Amino acid sequence: MSRPTTPLRRISSTSLRQLSLSHSASRRSHSNPNEHPLDHLGPLFAELADSIADLVGKVEELSEVNTQIEGFNEAFSGLLYGLRVNTYTAEFLEAPTKLNFDLASLRQPPAPPSRSPSPSPSPPGSPSREGDQSHLGGVNMTMDSEHSFAAPAVPASRGRGGIARGRGRGRGGAIGGAAGRKKKEEQTAFLDSLLPSLPIKFREQQPLRGETERVCLGLRDFSAGVTMADLTASLRPPLPQHRVNDVLTALVRSKAVLKVFDGGVTTYRFDPTKFSPPSA
């Protein structure tokens, strides 16, 4: 029994060798002397040139995509770096603090005073705690059931002087309370417009936030300017001078306070174009 042999690999029909062999056979059969021996390669090189041109175009497009991706990578890496730096510099508590609740309570309008209900008149014939009344010298002396004397009540017939004085005191207290509330609301509005321009530690950290508010309100009283020593001495309760210096430095950097050098003396005052002096 004979052993099968391995057949030879067939030559591709598109190979140059096969094309040259077939072209040589056709030349021998036609014997055209004007035909160049390499004319049959012209269409092949034309297709090759077209394919290379397409390849160059695709590579250029790929290079543009690579350039755009590099630009995106740089921008995105800058964003990530900024977020990372922000985590080291900014402090976000993610919850309201006691200061937020205090400011919210200050911003709420004052509640109207509650009127106490007038006592209902006792029906006739019911026993009363008041006893006999005796008019001694025009003064109404009242004695209760346990024989204890109450304070003498001044009658309305005494004149207008006593009544006018009593009403004047009541109105003065009401006016003083309204003025105090108005001043407190004005200070709160002033601090709300000033503190957002300061660094976060002066706005959120305690007790630095309270010290900053005291320095700002104390400096606001000196519209003509004040030195650091005089401002520190005017604060009650007193603050260390280095704390006052830190707050003033932050205010100067935020362009809210003007630092003036005059005759070797440094004074500080709020910028009058941004903050108006307190009302009298």
Rosetta constraint file for C-alpha pairs under 8 A:
AtomPair CA 11 CA 15 HARMONIC 7.43 0.50
AtomPair CA 11 CA 18 HARMONIC 7.15 0.50
AtomPair CA 12 CA 18 HARMONIC 7.34 0.50
AtomPair CA 13 CA 18 HARMONIC 6.33 0.50
AtomPair CA 13 CA 19 HARMONIC 7.42 0.50
AtomPair CA 14 CA 18 HARMONIC 7.13 0.50
AtomPair CA 14 CA 19 HARMONIC 6.93 0.50
AtomPair CA 15 CA 19 HARMONIC 6.23 0.50
AtomPair CA 16 CA 20 HARMONIC 5.95 0.50
AtomPair CA 17 CA 21 HARMONIC 6.11 0.50
AtomPair CA 18 CA 22 HARMONIC 6.13 0.50
AtomPair CA 19 CA 23 HARMONIC 6.03 0.50
AtomPair CA 20 CA 24 HARMONIC 6.00 0.50
AtomPair CA 21 CA 25 HARMONIC 6.25 0.50
AtomPair CA 22 CA 26 HARMONIC 6.28 0.50
AtomPair CA 23 CA 27 HARMONIC 6.15 0.50
AtomPair CA 23 CA 40 HARMONIC 7.45 0.50
AtomPair CA 24 CA 28 HARMONIC 6.24 0.50
AtomPair CA 25 CA 29 HARMONIC 6.31 0.50
AtomPair CA 26 CA 30 HARMONIC 6.03 0.50
AtomPair CA 26 CA 31 HARMONIC 7.89 0.50
AtomPair CA 27 CA 31 HARMONIC 5.02 0.50
AtomPair CA 27 CA 32 HARMONIC 6.42 0.50
AtomPair CA 35 CA 39 HARMONIC 7.20 0.50
AtomPair CA 38 CA 42 HARMONIC 7.40 0.50
AtomPair CA 40 CA 44 HARMONIC 7.97 0.50
AtomPair CA 41 CA 45 HARMONIC 6.33 0.50
AtomPair CA 42 CA 46 HARMONIC 6.31 0.50
AtomPair CA 43 CA 47 HARMONIC 6.33 0.50
AtomPair CA 44 CA 48 HARMONIC 6.22 0.50
AtomPair CA 45 CA 49 HARMONIC 6.06 0.50
AtomPair CA 46 CA 50 HARMONIC 6.33 0.50
AtomPair CA 47 CA 51 HARMONIC 6.18 0.50
AtomPair CA 48 CA 52 HARMONIC 6.17 0.50
AtomPair CA 49 CA 53 HARMONIC 6.19 0.50
AtomPair CA 50 CA 54 HARMONIC 6.32 0.50
AtomPair CA 51 CA 55 HARMONIC 6.21 0.50
AtomPair CA 52 CA 56 HARMONIC 6.16 0.50
AtomPair CA 53 CA 57 HARMONIC 6.31 0.50
AtomPair CA 54 CA 58 HARMONIC 6.29 0.50
AtomPair CA 55 CA 59 HARMONIC 6.19 0.50
AtomPair CA 56 CA 60 HARMONIC 6.23 0.50
AtomPair CA 57 CA 61 HARMONIC 6.33 0.50
AtomPair CA 58 CA 62 HARMONIC 6.17 0.50
AtomPair CA 59 CA 63 HARMONIC 6.15 0.50
AtomPair CA 60 CA 64 HARMONIC 6.35 0.50
AtomPair CA 61 CA 65 HARMONIC 6.33 0.50
AtomPair CA 62 CA 66 HARMONIC 6.21 0.50
AtomPair CA 63 CA 67 HARMONIC 6.27 0.50
AtomPair CA 64 CA 68 HARMONIC 6.30 0.50
AtomPair CA 65 CA 69 HARMONIC 6.18 0.50
AtomPair CA 66 CA 70 HARMONIC 6.22 0.50
AtomPair CA 67 CA 71 HARMONIC 6.38 0.50
AtomPair CA 68 CA 72 HARMONIC 6.26 0.50
AtomPair CA 69 CA 73 HARMONIC 6.09 0.50
AtomPair CA 70 CA 74 HARMONIC 6.29 0.50
AtomPair CA 71 CA 75 HARMONIC 6.31 0.50
AtomPair CA 72 CA 76 HARMONIC 5.97 0.50
AtomPair CA 73 CA 77 HARMONIC 5.92 0.50
AtomPair CA 74 CA 78 HARMONIC 6.18 0.50
AtomPair CA 75 CA 79 HARMONIC 6.35 0.50
AtomPair CA 76 CA 80 HARMONIC 6.28 0.50
AtomPair CA 77 CA 81 HARMONIC 6.08 0.50
AtomPair CA 78 CA 82 HARMONIC 6.11 0.50
AtomPair CA 79 CA 83 HARMONIC 6.24 0.50
AtomPair CA 80 CA 84 HARMONIC 6.18 0.50
AtomPair CA 81 CA 85 HARMONIC 6.18 0.50
AtomPair CA 82 CA 86 HARMONIC 6.03 0.50
AtomPair CA 83 CA 87 HARMONIC 6.36 0.50
AtomPair CA 84 CA 88 HARMONIC 6.89 0.50
AtomPair CA 85 CA 89 HARMONIC 6.44 0.50
AtomPair CA 86 CA 90 HARMONIC 5.57 0.50
AtomPair CA 87 CA 91 HARMONIC 7.36 0.50
AtomPair CA 90 CA 200 HARMONIC 7.26 0.50
AtomPair CA 91 CA 200 HARMONIC 7.62 0.50
AtomPair CA 96 CA 100 HARMONIC 5.91 0.50
AtomPair CA 96 CA 101 HARMONIC 7.43 0.50
AtomPair CA 97 CA 101 HARMONIC 6.81 0.50
AtomPair CA 98 CA 102 HARMONIC 6.27 0.50
AtomPair CA 99 CA 103 HARMONIC 6.17 0.50
AtomPair CA 100 CA 104 HARMONIC 6.13 0.50
AtomPair CA 101 CA 105 HARMONIC 6.20 0.50
AtomPair CA 102 CA 106 HARMONIC 6.32 0.50
AtomPair CA 103 CA 107 HARMONIC 6.25 0.50
AtomPair CA 104 CA 108 HARMONIC 6.48 0.50
AtomPair CA 106 CA 185 HARMONIC 7.55 0.50
AtomPair CA 106 CA 188 HARMONIC 7.71 0.50
AtomPair CA 107 CA 185 HARMONIC 7.48 0.50
AtomPair CA 107 CA 188 HARMONIC 7.91 0.50
AtomPair CA 122 CA 126 HARMONIC 6.75 0.50
AtomPair CA 129 CA 144 HARMONIC 5.67 0.50
AtomPair CA 129 CA 145 HARMONIC 5.35 0.50
AtomPair CA 130 CA 142 HARMONIC 7.20 0.50
AtomPair CA 130 CA 143 HARMONIC 6.32 0.50
AtomPair CA 130 CA 144 HARMONIC 4.42 0.50
AtomPair CA 130 CA 145 HARMONIC 5.99 0.50
AtomPair CA 131 CA 142 HARMONIC 7.04 0.50
AtomPair CA 131 CA 143 HARMONIC 5.34 0.50
AtomPair CA 131 CA 144 HARMONIC 4.89 0.50
AtomPair CA 131 CA 145 HARMONIC 5.62 0.50
AtomPair CA 132 CA 142 HARMONIC 6.94 0.50
AtomPair CA 132 CA 143 HARMONIC 6.33 0.50
AtomPair CA 132 CA 144 HARMONIC 7.81 0.50
AtomPair CA 133 CA 140 HARMONIC 7.03 0.50
AtomPair CA 133 CA 141 HARMONIC 6.11 0.50
AtomPair CA 133 CA 142 HARMONIC 5.18 0.50
AtomPair CA 133 CA 143 HARMONIC 6.64 0.50
AtomPair CA 134 CA 140 HARMONIC 6.49 0.50
AtomPair CA 134 CA 141 HARMONIC 5.78 0.50
AtomPair CA 134 CA 142 HARMONIC 7.03 0.50
AtomPair CA 135 CA 139 HARMONIC 5.73 0.50
AtomPair CA 135 CA 140 HARMONIC 5.07 0.50
AtomPair CA 135 CA 141 HARMONIC 6.35 0.50
AtomPair CA 136 CA 140 HARMONIC 6.76 0.50
AtomPair CA 136 CA 141 HARMONIC 7.15 0.50
AtomPair CA 139 CA 152 HARMONIC 6.36 0.50
AtomPair CA 139 CA 153 HARMONIC 6.84 0.50
AtomPair CA 139 CA 154 HARMONIC 6.72 0.50
AtomPair CA 139 CA 155 HARMONIC 7.34 0.50
AtomPair CA 140 CA 152 HARMONIC 6.05 0.50
AtomPair CA 140 CA 153 HARMONIC 6.13 0.50
AtomPair CA 140 CA 154 HARMONIC 7.60 0.50
AtomPair CA 140 CA 155 HARMONIC 7.70 0.50
AtomPair CA 141 CA 149 HARMONIC 7.03 0.50
AtomPair CA 141 CA 150 HARMONIC 6.89 0.50
AtomPair CA 141 CA 151 HARMONIC 7.36 0.50
AtomPair CA 141 CA 152 HARMONIC 5.57 0.50
AtomPair CA 141 CA 153 HARMONIC 7.50 0.50
AtomPair CA 142 CA 149 HARMONIC 5.97 0.50
AtomPair CA 142 CA 150 HARMONIC 5.80 0.50
AtomPair CA 142 CA 151 HARMONIC 7.95 0.50
AtomPair CA 142 CA 152 HARMONIC 7.65 0.50
AtomPair CA 143 CA 147 HARMONIC 5.52 0.50
AtomPair CA 143 CA 148 HARMONIC 5.65 0.50
AtomPair CA 143 CA 149 HARMONIC 4.79 0.50
AtomPair CA 143 CA 150 HARMONIC 6.49 0.50
AtomPair CA 144 CA 148 HARMONIC 5.86 0.50
AtomPair CA 144 CA 149 HARMONIC 6.92 0.50
AtomPair CA 144 CA 150 HARMONIC 7.96 0.50
AtomPair CA 154 CA 158 HARMONIC 7.18 0.50
AtomPair CA 156 CA 160 HARMONIC 7.86 0.50
AtomPair CA 156 CA 163 HARMONIC 7.58 0.50
AtomPair CA 158 CA 162 HARMONIC 7.71 0.50
AtomPair CA 159 CA 163 HARMONIC 7.58 0.50
AtomPair CA 160 CA 164 HARMONIC 5.88 0.50
AtomPair CA 161 CA 165 HARMONIC 6.17 0.50
AtomPair CA 162 CA 166 HARMONIC 6.36 0.50
AtomPair CA 163 CA 167 HARMONIC 6.32 0.50
AtomPair CA 164 CA 168 HARMONIC 6.06 0.50
AtomPair CA 165 CA 169 HARMONIC 6.37 0.50
AtomPair CA 166 CA 170 HARMONIC 6.55 0.50
AtomPair CA 167 CA 171 HARMONIC 6.24 0.50
AtomPair CA 168 CA 172 HARMONIC 6.03 0.50
AtomPair CA 169 CA 173 HARMONIC 6.27 0.50
AtomPair CA 170 CA 174 HARMONIC 6.35 0.50
AtomPair CA 171 CA 175 HARMONIC 6.06 0.50
AtomPair CA 172 CA 176 HARMONIC 6.03 0.50
AtomPair CA 173 CA 177 HARMONIC 6.14 0.50
AtomPair CA 174 CA 178 HARMONIC 6.20 0.50
AtomPair CA 175 CA 179 HARMONIC 6.10 0.50
AtomPair CA 176 CA 180 HARMONIC 6.13 0.50
AtomPair CA 177 CA 181 HARMONIC 6.22 0.50
AtomPair CA 178 CA 182 HARMONIC 6.10 0.50
AtomPair CA 179 CA 183 HARMONIC 6.08 0.50
AtomPair CA 180 CA 184 HARMONIC 6.13 0.50
AtomPair CA 181 CA 185 HARMONIC 6.13 0.50
AtomPair CA 182 CA 186 HARMONIC 6.13 0.50
AtomPair CA 183 CA 187 HARMONIC 6.18 0.50
AtomPair CA 184 CA 188 HARMONIC 6.19 0.50
AtomPair CA 185 CA 189 HARMONIC 6.18 0.50
AtomPair CA 186 CA 190 HARMONIC 6.13 0.50
AtomPair CA 187 CA 191 HARMONIC 6.18 0.50
AtomPair CA 187 CA 217 HARMONIC 7.43 0.50
AtomPair CA 188 CA 192 HARMONIC 6.10 0.50
AtomPair CA 189 CA 193 HARMONIC 6.35 0.50
AtomPair CA 190 CA 194 HARMONIC 6.29 0.50
AtomPair CA 191 CA 195 HARMONIC 5.74 0.50
AtomPair CA 191 CA 213 HARMONIC 7.06 0.50
AtomPair CA 191 CA 216 HARMONIC 7.89 0.50
AtomPair CA 192 CA 196 HARMONIC 7.06 0.50
AtomPair CA 194 CA 198 HARMONIC 7.56 0.50
AtomPair CA 194 CA 256 HARMONIC 7.70 0.50
AtomPair CA 195 CA 202 HARMONIC 7.76 0.50
AtomPair CA 195 CA 203 HARMONIC 6.25 0.50
AtomPair CA 196 CA 203 HARMONIC 7.22 0.50
AtomPair CA 197 CA 254 HARMONIC 6.19 0.50
AtomPair CA 198 CA 202 HARMONIC 6.38 0.50
AtomPair CA 198 CA 203 HARMONIC 6.90 0.50
AtomPair CA 198 CA 250 HARMONIC 6.53 0.50
AtomPair CA 198 CA 251 HARMONIC 6.95 0.50
AtomPair CA 198 CA 254 HARMONIC 6.38 0.50
AtomPair CA 199 CA 203 HARMONIC 6.79 0.50
AtomPair CA 199 CA 250 HARMONIC 7.51 0.50
AtomPair CA 200 CA 204 HARMONIC 5.98 0.50
AtomPair CA 200 CA 205 HARMONIC 7.73 0.50
AtomPair CA 201 CA 205 HARMONIC 5.14 0.50
AtomPair CA 201 CA 208 HARMONIC 7.32 0.50
AtomPair CA 201 CA 209 HARMONIC 7.62 0.50
AtomPair CA 202 CA 208 HARMONIC 5.78 0.50
AtomPair CA 202 CA 209 HARMONIC 5.16 0.50
AtomPair CA 202 CA 212 HARMONIC 6.53 0.50
AtomPair CA 202 CA 247 HARMONIC 7.87 0.50
AtomPair CA 203 CA 208 HARMONIC 7.83 0.50
AtomPair CA 203 CA 209 HARMONIC 5.37 0.50
AtomPair CA 204 CA 208 HARMONIC 7.93 0.50
AtomPair CA 204 CA 209 HARMONIC 6.13 0.50
AtomPair CA 205 CA 209 HARMONIC 5.82 0.50
AtomPair CA 206 CA 210 HARMONIC 6.75 0.50
AtomPair CA 207 CA 211 HARMONIC 6.39 0.50
AtomPair CA 208 CA 212 HARMONIC 6.05 0.50
AtomPair CA 209 CA 213 HARMONIC 6.36 0.50
AtomPair CA 210 CA 214 HARMONIC 6.33 0.50
AtomPair CA 211 CA 215 HARMONIC 6.23 0.50
AtomPair CA 211 CA 239 HARMONIC 7.79 0.50
AtomPair CA 211 CA 243 HARMONIC 7.88 0.50
AtomPair CA 212 CA 216 HARMONIC 6.13 0.50
AtomPair CA 212 CA 247 HARMONIC 6.05 0.50
AtomPair CA 213 CA 217 HARMONIC 6.12 0.50
AtomPair CA 214 CA 218 HARMONIC 5.98 0.50
AtomPair CA 214 CA 235 HARMONIC 7.48 0.50
AtomPair CA 215 CA 219 HARMONIC 5.99 0.50
AtomPair CA 215 CA 231 HARMONIC 7.96 0.50
AtomPair CA 215 CA 235 HARMONIC 7.56 0.50
AtomPair CA 215 CA 244 HARMONIC 6.73 0.50
AtomPair CA 215 CA 247 HARMONIC 7.27 0.50
AtomPair CA 216 CA 220 HARMONIC 6.10 0.50
AtomPair CA 217 CA 221 HARMONIC 6.74 0.50
AtomPair CA 218 CA 222 HARMONIC 7.36 0.50
AtomPair CA 218 CA 231 HARMONIC 6.98 0.50
AtomPair CA 218 CA 234 HARMONIC 7.40 0.50
AtomPair CA 218 CA 235 HARMONIC 6.68 0.50
AtomPair CA 219 CA 223 HARMONIC 7.58 0.50
AtomPair CA 219 CA 225 HARMONIC 7.97 0.50
AtomPair CA 219 CA 226 HARMONIC 7.46 0.50
AtomPair CA 219 CA 231 HARMONIC 6.81 0.50
AtomPair CA 219 CA 268 HARMONIC 7.83 0.50
AtomPair CA 219 CA 269 HARMONIC 6.65 0.50
AtomPair CA 219 CA 270 HARMONIC 7.53 0.50
AtomPair CA 220 CA 269 HARMONIC 7.41 0.50
AtomPair CA 220 CA 270 HARMONIC 6.84 0.50
AtomPair CA 220 CA 277 HARMONIC 6.66 0.50
AtomPair CA 220 CA 278 HARMONIC 7.01 0.50
AtomPair CA 221 CA 277 HARMONIC 7.47 0.50
AtomPair CA 221 CA 278 HARMONIC 6.96 0.50
AtomPair CA 222 CA 226 HARMONIC 6.14 0.50
AtomPair CA 222 CA 269 HARMONIC 6.93 0.50
AtomPair CA 223 CA 269 HARMONIC 6.15 0.50
AtomPair CA 223 CA 270 HARMONIC 7.03 0.50
AtomPair CA 223 CA 277 HARMONIC 6.12 0.50
AtomPair CA 224 CA 269 HARMONIC 6.67 0.50
AtomPair CA 225 CA 267 HARMONIC 5.53 0.50
AtomPair CA 225 CA 268 HARMONIC 5.13 0.50
AtomPair CA 225 CA 269 HARMONIC 4.52 0.50
AtomPair CA 225 CA 270 HARMONIC 7.95 0.50
AtomPair CA 226 CA 230 HARMONIC 6.45 0.50
AtomPair CA 226 CA 231 HARMONIC 6.37 0.50
AtomPair CA 226 CA 267 HARMONIC 4.95 0.50
AtomPair CA 226 CA 268 HARMONIC 5.43 0.50
AtomPair CA 226 CA 269 HARMONIC 6.69 0.50
AtomPair CA 227 CA 231 HARMONIC 6.17 0.50
AtomPair CA 227 CA 265 HARMONIC 7.57 0.50
AtomPair CA 227 CA 266 HARMONIC 6.07 0.50
AtomPair CA 227 CA 267 HARMONIC 4.49 0.50
AtomPair CA 227 CA 268 HARMONIC 6.20 0.50
AtomPair CA 228 CA 232 HARMONIC 6.08 0.50
AtomPair CA 228 CA 241 HARMONIC 7.78 0.50
AtomPair CA 228 CA 244 HARMONIC 7.50 0.50
AtomPair CA 228 CA 245 HARMONIC 7.35 0.50
AtomPair CA 228 CA 266 HARMONIC 7.92 0.50
AtomPair CA 228 CA 267 HARMONIC 7.09 0.50
AtomPair CA 228 CA 268 HARMONIC 7.47 0.50
AtomPair CA 229 CA 233 HARMONIC 6.21 0.50
AtomPair CA 229 CA 241 HARMONIC 7.56 0.50
AtomPair CA 230 CA 234 HARMONIC 6.21 0.50
AtomPair CA 231 CA 235 HARMONIC 6.61 0.50
AtomPair CA 232 CA 238 HARMONIC 6.77 0.50
AtomPair CA 232 CA 239 HARMONIC 6.53 0.50
AtomPair CA 232 CA 240 HARMONIC 7.53 0.50
AtomPair CA 232 CA 241 HARMONIC 6.25 0.50
AtomPair CA 232 CA 244 HARMONIC 6.84 0.50
AtomPair CA 233 CA 238 HARMONIC 6.83 0.50
AtomPair CA 234 CA 238 HARMONIC 7.64 0.50
AtomPair CA 235 CA 239 HARMONIC 6.89 0.50
AtomPair CA 239 CA 243 HARMONIC 6.82 0.50
AtomPair CA 239 CA 244 HARMONIC 7.00 0.50
AtomPair CA 240 CA 244 HARMONIC 6.69 0.50
AtomPair CA 241 CA 245 HARMONIC 6.09 0.50
AtomPair CA 242 CA 246 HARMONIC 6.23 0.50
AtomPair CA 243 CA 247 HARMONIC 6.46 0.50
AtomPair CA 244 CA 248 HARMONIC 6.16 0.50
AtomPair CA 245 CA 249 HARMONIC 6.04 0.50
AtomPair CA 246 CA 250 HARMONIC 6.32 0.50
AtomPair CA 247 CA 251 HARMONIC 6.24 0.50
AtomPair CA 248 CA 252 HARMONIC 6.14 0.50
AtomPair CA 248 CA 257 HARMONIC 7.69 0.50
AtomPair CA 248 CA 268 HARMONIC 7.97 0.50
AtomPair CA 249 CA 253 HARMONIC 6.24 0.50
AtomPair CA 250 CA 254 HARMONIC 6.24 0.50
AtomPair CA 251 CA 255 HARMONIC 6.49 0.50
AtomPair CA 251 CA 256 HARMONIC 5.54 0.50
AtomPair CA 251 CA 257 HARMONIC 5.48 0.50
AtomPair CA 252 CA 256 HARMONIC 6.04 0.50
AtomPair CA 252 CA 257 HARMONIC 4.85 0.50
AtomPair CA 252 CA 258 HARMONIC 6.24 0.50
AtomPair CA 252 CA 259 HARMONIC 6.80 0.50
AtomPair CA 255 CA 271 HARMONIC 7.87 0.50
AtomPair CA 256 CA 270 HARMONIC 6.01 0.50
AtomPair CA 256 CA 271 HARMONIC 5.82 0.50
AtomPair CA 256 CA 274 HARMONIC 7.33 0.50
AtomPair CA 257 CA 268 HARMONIC 6.58 0.50
AtomPair CA 257 CA 269 HARMONIC 5.51 0.50
AtomPair CA 257 CA 270 HARMONIC 4.28 0.50
AtomPair CA 257 CA 271 HARMONIC 5.40 0.50
AtomPair CA 258 CA 268 HARMONIC 5.76 0.50
AtomPair CA 258 CA 269 HARMONIC 5.50 0.50
AtomPair CA 258 CA 270 HARMONIC 5.96 0.50
AtomPair CA 258 CA 271 HARMONIC 5.83 0.50
AtomPair CA 259 CA 266 HARMONIC 6.84 0.50
AtomPair CA 259 CA 267 HARMONIC 5.97 0.50
AtomPair CA 259 CA 268 HARMONIC 4.92 0.50
AtomPair CA 259 CA 269 HARMONIC 7.03 0.50
AtomPair CA 260 CA 266 HARMONIC 5.64 0.50
AtomPair CA 260 CA 267 HARMONIC 5.31 0.50
AtomPair CA 260 CA 268 HARMONIC 6.38 0.50
AtomPair CA 261 CA 265 HARMONIC 5.72 0.50
AtomPair CA 261 CA 266 HARMONIC 4.66 0.50
AtomPair CA 261 CA 267 HARMONIC 6.64 0.50
AtomPair CA 262 CA 266 HARMONIC 6.47 0.50
AtomPair CA 262 CA 267 HARMONIC 7.90 0.50
AtomPair CA 270 CA 274 HARMONIC 7.89 0.50
AtomPair CA 270 CA 275 HARMONIC 6.60 0.50
AtomPair CA 271 CA 275 HARMONIC 6.11 0.50
AtomPair CA 272 CA 276 HARMONIC 5.80 0.50
AtomPair CA 272 CA 277 HARMONIC 7.49 0.50
